[in-house]
Amino acid sequence: MPYSPELAERVRDALGARPSVREVKMFGGLAFMVNEAMVVCVMSDGDLLVRADPRRADDLLTSSGARPAEMGAGRTMGPSWISVSHDAIAAGEGLDFWLSVALEYNDTKTAAGRSERGRKARKATSERRNAPRIRAGATRVYRG
């Protein structure tokens, strides 16, 4: 079984009211994307991979069942990634807590990303508009 279908259904139900949610198979499990950024991933062993604010990682890792996520033995994924044991999310409030942590980070991350992408897009458009162009067969550069 590639991931825990029961946990996937619980996550699906919890995220159901949010706009722009989609599911993608990754990390050997089923990831839930909100605003095109991963929030959580349901793993095959019933654990939950949570993407959280790295500034909160030390505090969050003191929670029961939380540990740094690893991609292979001994290779941590970084402070934004926390693996939460099945036992810690077995009760509804455990899952609710970790989803709120992930969604809070997602909201700030995607809002910042949207403004950054918008700034970059406006800059690129401006640069294209102001770039010198050369007509085919022309010998001089003109602005038009």
C-alpha positions as CSV (number, residue, x, y, z in Angstrom):
1,M,0.0,0.0,0.0
2,P,1.6,3.3,-1.1
3,Y,0.0,5.4,1.8
4,S,-2.6,5.1,4.5
5,P,-6.0,5.5,2.9
6,E,-7.7,6.1,6.3
7,L,-5.4,9.0,7.1
8,A,-5.6,10.4,3.6
9,E,-9.4,10.5,4.0
10,R,-9.2,12.3,7.3
11,V,-6.8,14.9,5.8
12,R,-9.1,15.2,2.7
13,D,-12.1,15.8,4.9
14,A,-10.2,18.4,7.0
15,L,-9.0,20.3,3.9
16,G,-12.2,20.0,1.9
17,A,-13.5,23.5,2.5
18,R,-10.3,25.2,1.4
19,P,-10.0,26.4,-2.2
20,S,-7.3,25.1,-4.5
21,V,-6.5,21.8,-2.8
22,R,-5.1,19.0,-4.9
23,E,-3.4,15.6,-4.2
24,V,-0.1,14.5,-5.7
25,K,1.8,11.3,-5.2
26,M,5.3,12.1,-3.8
27,F,7.7,11.0,-1.1
28,G,6.2,7.5,-1.3
29,G,2.9,8.8,-0.1
30,L,0.1,11.2,-1.0
31,A,0.9,14.9,-0.6
32,F,-1.8,17.5,-0.2
33,M,-1.1,20.8,-1.9
34,V,-2.8,24.1,-1.1
35,N,-2.2,27.0,-3.4
36,E,0.3,24.9,-5.3
37,A,2.5,24.3,-2.2
38,M,2.7,21.1,-0.2
39,V,1.0,21.2,3.2
40,V,1.3,17.6,4.4
41,C,2.0,14.2,3.0
42,V,0.4,11.0,4.2
43,M,3.0,8.3,4.3
44,S,2.7,4.5,3.9
45,D,3.4,3.8,7.5
46,G,0.6,6.0,8.7
47,D,2.9,8.9,9.7
48,L,2.3,12.4,8.5
49,L,5.0,14.5,6.9
50,V,4.3,18.2,7.8
51,R,5.8,21.3,6.2
52,A,6.1,23.9,9.0
53,D,7.7,27.2,9.6
54,P,11.4,26.5,10.2
55,R,11.5,29.2,12.8
56,R,9.1,27.1,14.9
57,A,10.8,23.8,14.3
58,D,12.6,23.6,17.7
59,D,9.4,24.2,19.6
60,L,7.3,21.9,17.4
61,L,9.8,19.0,17.7
62,T,9.1,19.0,21.4
63,S,5.6,17.8,20.6
64,S,4.7,14.2,21.3
65,G,5.4,12.0,18.2
66,A,7.3,14.7,16.3
67,R,10.8,14.2,14.9
68,P,12.9,15.7,12.1
69,A,11.9,14.2,8.8
70,E,14.5,12.1,7.0
71,M,14.9,11.4,3.3
72,G,16.9,8.2,3.7
73,A,18.7,7.0,6.8
74,G,20.3,9.9,8.7
75,R,19.6,12.5,6.0
76,T,17.3,15.1,7.5
77,M,15.1,17.1,5.1
78,G,15.7,20.4,6.9
79,P,14.0,22.4,9.6
80,S,10.8,22.9,7.6
81,W,10.0,19.2,7.5
82,I,8.6,17.3,10.5
83,S,7.5,13.7,10.6
84,V,4.6,13.1,13.0
85,S,3.9,9.5,14.2
86,H,0.7,7.8,13.6
87,D,0.0,7.6,17.3
88,A,0.3,11.4,17.7
89,I,-2.4,12.0,15.1
90,A,-4.7,9.1,15.9
91,A,-7.0,11.4,17.8
92,G,-8.8,14.2,15.8
93,E,-7.2,17.0,17.8
94,G,-3.7,15.8,17.0
95,L,-4.3,15.8,13.3
96,D,-6.1,19.2,13.6
97,F,-3.1,20.7,15.4
98,W,-0.6,19.6,12.8
99,L,-2.8,20.6,9.9
100,S,-3.2,24.1,11.4
101,V,0.6,24.3,11.8
102,A,1.1,23.4,8.2
103,L,-1.7,25.6,6.9
104,E,-0.4,28.6,8.8
105,Y,3.0,28.2,7.2
106,N,1.4,27.6,3.8
107,D,-0.6,30.8,4.1
108,T,2.4,33.0,4.9
109,K,4.6,31.2,2.4
110,T,2.2,31.3,-0.6
111,A,1.3,34.9,0.1
112,A,4.9,35.9,0.2
113,G,5.5,33.7,-2.9
114,R,2.7,35.4,-4.8
115,S,4.0,38.9,-4.1
116,E,7.5,37.8,-5.0
117,R,6.3,36.1,-8.2
118,G,4.3,39.2,-9.0
119,R,7.3,41.5,-8.5
120,K,9.5,39.3,-10.6
121,A,6.9,39.2,-13.4
122,R,6.4,43.0,-13.4
123,K,10.2,43.5,-13.5
124,A,10.6,41.0,-16.4
125,T,7.8,42.7,-18.4
126,S,9.3,46.1,-17.8
127,E,12.7,44.8,-18.9
128,R,11.3,43.3,-22.0
129,R,9.4,46.5,-22.8
130,N,12.5,48.6,-22.4
131,A,15.0,46.3,-24.1
132,P,16.5,47.4,-27.4
133,R,15.1,45.5,-30.4
134,I,16.7,44.9,-33.8
135,R,14.7,44.5,-36.9
136,A,15.5,41.8,-39.3
137,G,17.9,43.2,-41.9
138,A,18.4,46.4,-39.9
139,T,21.8,47.7,-39.1
140,R,20.9,49.9,-36.1
141,V,19.2,49.4,-32.8
142,Y,15.9,51.3,-32.3
143,R,13.4,51.6,-29.5
144,G,9.9,51.1,-30.6
